[in-house]
Amino acid sequence: MNPDTPEHSTASKPPGEPGGPGSPKTKAGRVFYGWWVSLAGALNMLVSSGPTFQAASTLFRAIEDEFGWSRAVVTGVASFGRFGGALLGPLEGWLTDKFGTGRMVLIGFTIGGLGMILYSRLQGPVHYYLAYFILSLGFSMGGFVPSMSAVNAWMPHRRATAMAIVIGGSSLAGIFVPAIVWGINTYGWRETTFVIGLITLAAGPPIAYVSGKRAPAYEDLAAQEPKGPKSATLARPIAQRDFTPRQALRTRAFWALSVTHMLTNLSVGTISAHIFFQLTDRGGVNLTDATAATIIPIMALTSFGFQMLGGFAGDRVSIRAILPVLILAQGASLIVLAQATDYLGALGFALLWGFGFGGRTPLLHALRGGYFGRRHFGVILGMSAFPMAIGMMVAPVIVGRVFDTTGTYQTALYVLAAACIGAAVTILLATKPPAPGRAR
């Protein structure tokens, strides 16, 4: 590690500057600043993933009701929107590593907010796909990769817990789905998405300010941790294992994690785009819109709870030992959903999905951060997310096409469950790689 790079150097910075000697920016009272970065990341995910993940299927239902387009066309926009994230994922990671989380959040939220406003004015399929592409690109640029890079840099000894907090923000966004459904039913989907766009524009600057502070060097983090019996975040020496992107690509762990993440997220992309349809279709669970809207917050709260438990456990036990169980639980939830015919069945799916998907999500990212370090984490995350994004891009449109042909989601859900079984096997190949060749 070169101590003279901007990310790690503190000696050249004047007192009071972020990362400089005696900086007030690295502490907030007796709370280590890394926790504030984690909370800012959670708020980031709440805003950026709410309309494109948790509430996506409710917006798609409104679009289908107004325009009468096919299910493949309506939900295929999610695939088209993720194309930008998949294509630019490595570039987003490189930009985050070079320019910092703050700038990426500010730019991304500006693009995402304007994209939501453009979405609220759509008139036809071309406009629909263009607006969704813009808002998805903005939320991708300023959302997940910058937030995870920031907590990976600030929280090397509570990586799993900190990442769980960030990802938990995405789950908590599901709590607001009933409010979005109410807004759509009361005022219309155009007015509702316009307001979401304004909220996004307002949220960008404060989130960028908090999460944009660069983390000090490894050796300086311990000195900035508040002392006390409950402040053991950095009590142990920090192992400095910073892989370059090229070094990471040469490891089996990188590819095993990437394939595992892709296989598990095939169903994540599908559930995001199609869950409200499956819950309300006559050939599915056949719930009313209002009743179906209560299932998504249950999924969100259960996911959030197990994300916190998963993060807590991941900092204390072997992550690879518990990941296969959680991945298989996610697959089992899809089988439950395929068989569900009433509210009780849908509730069973929501609880089991929250346990499997919620618990495993922060652990996969924490494993990647622990293996490859923080210096180039943004690029490595962007590269490993490429196959995952491709899978999430392709799955919703294929599932929508299958539904248009067969009139049911059952077959697709069984196939996605089988993909989770495959992921439970590939994660076993993600053993810790040897340290990079150059001594650090």
C-alpha positions in Angstrom: 0.0 0.0 0.0 1.3 3.4 -0.9 0.8 5.7 2.1 1.0 8.8 -0.1 -2.2 8.2 -2.1 -5.2 10.5 -1.2 -7.3 7.7 0.2 -4.8 6.8 2.9 -2.5 9.7 3.6 -3.2 11.8 6.7 0.2 13.4 7.4 -0.1 16.0 4.7 -3.5 17.2 5.7 -3.9 20.1 8.0 -5.7 19.8 11.4 -9.5 19.8 11.1 -9.5 18.5 7.5 -11.2 15.1 6.9 -8.7 12.5 7.9 -6.2 15.1 9.2 -4.8 15.2 12.8 -7.5 16.0 15.3 -10.2 16.0 12.7 -13.6 16.4 14.2 -15.0 14.7 11.1 -13.9 11.2 12.0 -15.9 11.2 15.3 -19.4 12.3 16.2 -19.4 12.5 20.0 -18.3 9.0 21.2 -19.7 7.3 18.1 -17.1 6.1 15.6 -17.6 7.9 12.3 -17.8 4.7 10.4 -21.2 4.0 11.9 -22.5 7.3 10.6 -21.2 6.3 7.2 -23.1 3.0 7.5 -26.3 4.9 8.4 -25.9 7.3 5.5 -25.5 4.3 3.2 -28.7 2.8 4.6 -30.6 6.0 3.9 -29.0 6.0 0.4 -30.3 2.5 -0.3 -33.8 3.4 1.2 -34.1 6.2 -1.4 -32.3 4.7 -4.4 -33.6 1.1 -4.2 -37.2 1.9 -3.2 -38.7 2.8 -6.6 -36.6 0.4 -8.7 -36.6 -2.6 -6.3 -39.1 -2.7 -3.5 -41.9 -0.7 -5.3 -41.0 -1.7 -8.8 -43.8 -4.2 -9.3 -46.5 -1.9 -7.9 -45.4 0.8 -10.4 -45.5 -1.9 -13.2 -49.0 -2.8 -12.2 -50.1 0.8 -12.6 -48.4 1.0 -16.0 -50.1 -2.2 -17.2 -53.5 -1.0 -16.0 -53.2 2.3 -17.9 -51.5 1.3 -21.1 -52.5 -2.4 -21.4 -49.1 -3.5 -22.6 -48.0 -7.1 -22.3 -46.4 -8.4 -19.1 -43.0 -8.9 -21.0 -43.0 -5.2 -22.2 -44.1 -3.8 -18.8 -41.6 -5.7 -16.7 -38.9 -5.9 -19.4 -38.1 -2.2 -18.5 -36.4 -3.5 -15.4 -34.1 -5.5 -17.5 -33.4 -2.6 -19.8 -32.8 -0.3 -16.9 -30.3 -2.7 -15.3 -28.4 -2.8 -18.6 -26.7 0.5 -17.7 -25.7 -0.8 -14.3 -24.3 -4.0 -15.8 -22.4 -2.2 -18.6 -21.0 0.5 -16.4 -20.6 -1.4 -13.1 -16.7 -1.7 -13.4 -16.5 2.0 -14.5 -18.7 3.0 -11.5 -16.4 1.2 -9.2 -13.3 2.8 -10.7 -14.9 6.3 -10.5 -15.8 5.6 -6.9 -12.3 4.6 -6.0 -10.8 7.6 -7.8 -13.2 10.4 -7.0 -14.9 9.2 -3.8 -18.3 8.2 -2.6 -19.6 11.8 -2.1 -19.2 12.9 -5.7 -20.8 9.7 -7.0 -23.8 10.0 -4.7 -24.4 13.6 -5.6 -24.2 13.0 -9.4 -26.1 9.7 -9.2 -29.0 11.1 -7.1 -29.3 14.1 -9.4 -29.6 11.9 -12.5 -31.9 9.5 -10.6 -34.2 12.2 -9.4 -34.5 13.8 -12.8 -35.1 10.4 -14.3 -38.1 9.8 -11.9 -39.6 13.2 -12.9 -39.2 12.2 -16.6 -40.8 8.9 -15.8 -43.8 10.6 -14.4 -44.4 12.3 -17.7 -44.1 9.2 -20.0 -46.5 8.7 -22.9 -45.3 5.6 -24.8 -43.0 2.6 -24.7 -39.9 4.4 -26.0 -40.4 7.2 -23.4 -41.0 4.5 -20.8 -37.8 2.6 -21.5 -35.7 5.8 -21.8 -36.9 7.3 -18.5 -36.4 4.0 -16.6 -32.9 3.7 -18.1 -32.0 7.2 -16.9 -33.3 6.7 -13.4 -31.8 3.3 -13.0 -28.4 4.5 -14.2 -28.5 7.4 -11.7 -29.5 5.2 -8.8 -26.8 2.7 -9.8 -24.1 5.3 -10.0 -24.9 6.9 -6.7 -26.3 4.0 -4.8 -25.0 0.5 -4.0 -21.4 0.5 -5.1 -20.4 3.9 -3.5 -22.2 3.1 -0.3 -20.6 -0.3 0.1 -17.1 1.0 -0.9 -17.4 3.6 1.9 -18.3 1.2 4.7 -15.7 -1.3 3.5 -13.1 1.4 3.9 -14.3 2.7 7.3 -15.3 -0.6 9.0 -12.7 -3.3 8.4 -13.4 -5.0 11.7 -17.2 -4.8 11.6 -17.5 -5.2 7.9 -20.4 -7.6 7.9 -22.5 -5.6 10.4 -21.8 -2.3 8.6 -22.7 -3.8 5.3 -25.8 -5.3 6.8 -26.9 -1.8 7.9 -26.4 -0.4 4.4 -28.3 -3.3 2.7 -31.0 -3.1 5.5 -31.9 0.4 4.1 -33.0 -1.3 0.9 -35.2 -3.7 2.9 -36.7 -0.9 4.9 -37.8 0.8 1.7 -40.4 -2.0 1.5 -42.2 -0.4 4.5 -43.2 2.5 2.3 -44.8 0.3 -0.4 -48.3 0.6 1.1 -47.8 4.4 1.1 -46.8 4.3 -2.6 -49.8 2.1 -3.4 -52.0 4.5 -1.5 -50.5 7.4 -3.4 -51.1 5.7 -6.8 -54.7 4.8 -5.9 -55.4 8.3 -4.5 -53.5 10.7 -6.7 -52.2 8.6 -9.5 -48.9 7.0 -10.4 -47.7 10.1 -12.2 -48.0 12.4 -9.2 -46.5 9.8 -6.9 -43.4 9.2 -9.0 -43.0 13.0 -9.4 -42.9 13.4 -5.6 -40.4 10.5 -5.4 -38.2 12.4 -7.9 -38.2 15.5 -5.7 -37.4 13.5 -2.6 -34.4 12.0 -4.4 -33.0 15.4 -5.5 -33.3 16.7 -1.9 -31.7 13.6 -0.3 -28.6 13.5 -2.5 -26.5 16.4 -0.9 -26.8 15.4 2.8 -26.1 11.7 2.0 -23.1 12.7 -0.1 -21.8 14.9 2.7 -21.8 12.2 5.4 -20.7 9.3 3.3 -18.1 11.2 1.3 -15.5 11.5 4.0 -12.5 9.5 3.0 -11.4 6.8 5.5 -8.0 7.3 7.2 -5.2 4.8 6.6 -5.5 1.4 8.2 -3.1 2.2 11.0 -4.9 5.4 11.8 -8.4 3.9 12.2 -7.6 2.4 15.6 -6.4 5.7 16.9 -9.7 7.4 16.0 -11.9 4.7 17.6 -13.4 6.0 20.9 -11.9 4.0 23.8 -14.0 2.1 26.2 -15.2 -1.4 27.0 -17.9 -1.2 24.4 -15.7 0.3 21.7 -13.8 -2.8 20.4 -14.4 -2.1 16.7 -10.7 -1.8 16.0 -9.3 -3.7 18.9 -7.4 -6.2 16.7 -4.6 -5.4 14.3 -5.9 -4.8 10.8 -4.8 -7.3 8.2 -3.9 -5.3 5.1 -4.8 -7.6 2.1 -5.5 -5.1 -0.7 -5.7 -7.0 -4.1 -5.5 -5.1 -7.3 -8.4 -5.8 -9.8 -6.0 -7.9 -11.9 -4.9 -10.0 -8.9 -8.5 -10.5 -7.8 -9.5 -11.8 -11.3 -6.8 -14.5 -11.0 -8.4 -16.0 -7.9 -11.0 -18.8 -7.7 -12.7 -16.9 -4.9 -13.6 -14.0 -7.2 -15.3 -16.2 -9.8 -17.0 -18.4 -7.2 -18.5 -15.3 -5.5 -19.5 -13.8 -8.8 -21.3 -16.9 -10.0 -22.9 -17.4 -6.6 -24.2 -13.9 -6.6 -25.5 -14.2 -10.1 -27.4 -17.4 -9.4 -29.0 -16.1 -6.2 -29.9 -12.7 -7.8 -31.8 -14.2 -10.7 -34.7 -14.6 -8.3 -34.1 -11.2 -6.7 -34.6 -9.4 -10.0 -37.6 -11.5 -10.8 -39.2 -11.0 -7.4 -38.6 -7.3 -7.6 -40.4 -7.1 -11.0 -43.1 -9.7 -10.6 -44.0 -10.2 -7.0 -47.0 -7.9 -7.0 -48.4 -9.6 -10.1 -48.0 -13.1 -8.6 -49.7 -11.9 -5.4 -52.7 -10.3 -7.2 -53.2 -12.4 -10.4 -56.1 -14.8 -10.4 -53.8 -17.6 -11.4 -51.5 -16.8 -8.6 -52.2 -16.0 -4.9 -55.2 -13.9 -6.0 -55.1 -11.2 -3.3 -56.5 -7.7 -3.5 -54.1 -4.9 -4.2 -54.4 -3.6 -0.6 -53.8 -7.0 0.9 -50.9 -7.8 -1.4 -49.3 -4.5 -0.4 -49.0 -5.8 3.2 -46.9 -8.7 2.1 -44.1 -6.6 0.8 -43.5 -4.7 4.1 -43.4 -8.1 5.8 -40.8 -9.3 3.4 -38.9 -6.0 4.0 -39.0 -6.2 7.8 -38.1 -9.9 7.9 -35.2 -9.3 5.5 -34.1 -6.3 7.5 -34.1 -8.3 10.8 -32.1 -11.2 9.3 -29.7 -8.8 7.5 -28.9 -7.4 10.9 -28.6 -10.9 12.5 -26.5 -12.1 9.5 -24.2 -9.1 9.8 -23.7 -9.6 13.5 -23.1 -13.4 13.0 -20.8 -12.8 10.0 -18.4 -10.8 12.2 -18.2 -13.7 14.7 -18.5 -17.0 12.9 -17.4 -18.5 9.6 -19.4 -16.8 6.8 -18.9 -19.7 4.4 -20.4 -22.1 7.0 -23.8 -20.4 7.1 -24.2 -19.1 3.6 -25.3 -22.4 2.0 -28.1 -22.7 4.5 -29.3 -19.2 3.8 -29.1 -19.6 0.1 -31.1 -22.8 0.2 -33.7 -21.1 2.4 -34.1 -18.4 -0.4 -34.7 -21.2 -2.9 -37.2 -22.9 -0.7 -39.2 -19.7 -0.4 -39.6 -19.6 -4.2 -41.2 -23.1 -4.1 -43.5 -21.9 -1.3 -44.5 -18.9 -3.5 -45.2 -21.2 -6.5 -47.6 -23.3 -4.4 -49.2 -20.4 -2.5 -53.0 -19.9 -3.1 -53.9 -17.8 -0.1 -52.6 -15.1 2.3 -51.1 -17.7 4.6 -49.0 -19.1 1.8 -47.9 -15.7 0.8 -47.0 -14.9 4.4 -44.9 -18.1 4.5 -43.0 -17.1 1.4 -42.4 -13.6 2.9 -40.9 -14.9 6.1 -38.8 -17.6 4.5 -37.6 -15.2 1.8 -36.6 -12.6 4.5 -34.6 -15.3 6.3 -32.7 -16.6 3.3 -32.3 -13.5 1.1 -32.0 -11.1 4.1 -29.4 -13.2 5.9 -27.2 -14.1 3.0 -27.0 -10.6 1.3 -24.6 -8.8 3.6 -22.5 -11.9 4.1 -21.6 -12.3 0.4 -20.4 -8.7 0.2 -18.6 -8.9 3.5 -16.8 -12.1 2.3 -15.7 -10.2 -0.8 -14.4 -7.2 1.2 -12.6 -9.5 3.6 -10.9 -11.4 0.8 -9.8 -8.5 -1.4 -9.4 -5.5 0.9 -10.6 -1.9 0.5 -8.1 0.0 -1.7 -9.7 -1.3 -5.0 -13.0 -2.6 -3.6 -15.1 -0.4 -5.8 -13.6 -1.7 -9.0 -13.6 -5.3 -7.8 -17.3 -5.0 -6.7 -18.2 -3.5 -10.0 -16.5 -6.3 -11.9 -18.0 -9.1 -9.8 -21.4 -7.4 -10.0 -21.3 -7.5 -13.8 -22.6 -11.2 -14.2 -25.0 -10.6 -11.4 -26.4 -7.5 -13.1 -26.7 -9.4 -16.4 -28.6 -12.1 -14.7 -31.0 -9.6 -13.0 -31.4 -7.9 -16.4 -32.3 -11.1 -18.3 -34.4 -12.9 -15.7 -37.4 -10.5 -15.4 -38.0 -10.3 -19.2 -37.7 -14.0 -19.7 -40.0 -14.7 -16.8 -42.5 -12.1 -18.2 -42.3 -13.8 -21.6 -42.9 -17.2 -20.0 -45.9 -15.8 -18.2 -47.3 -14.3 -21.4 -47.0 -17.8 -23.0 -48.2 -20.1 -20.2 -50.3 -17.8 -18.0 -48.4 -18.9 -14.8 -45.2 -18.2 -12.8 -44.9 -21.7 -11.4 -42.4 -23.1 -13.8 -40.2 -20.0 -13.6 -40.2 -20.1 -9.8 -39.1 -23.7 -9.8 -36.2 -23.0 -12.2 -35.1 -20.0 -10.0 -35.2 -22.3 -6.9 -32.9 -24.7 -8.8 -30.5 -21.8 -9.4 -30.3 -21.2 -5.7 -29.4 -24.9 -5.2 -26.5 -24.4 -7.6 -25.4 -21.3 -5.8 -25.3 -23.2 -2.5 -22.7 -25.4 -4.2 -20.6 -22.7 -5.9 -20.2 -20.8 -2.7 -18.3 -23.7 -1.2 -15.6 -23.0 -3.8 -15.0 -19.5 -2.6 -12.1 -20.2 -0.3 -9.9 -17.5 0.9 -7.3 -16.6 -1.7 -3.6 -16.4 -0.8 -2.3 -12.9 0.0 -1.1 -10.8 -3.0 2.5 -11.5 -4.0 3.9 -8.2 -2.9 4.3 -8.0 0.9 2.1 -5.3 2.4 
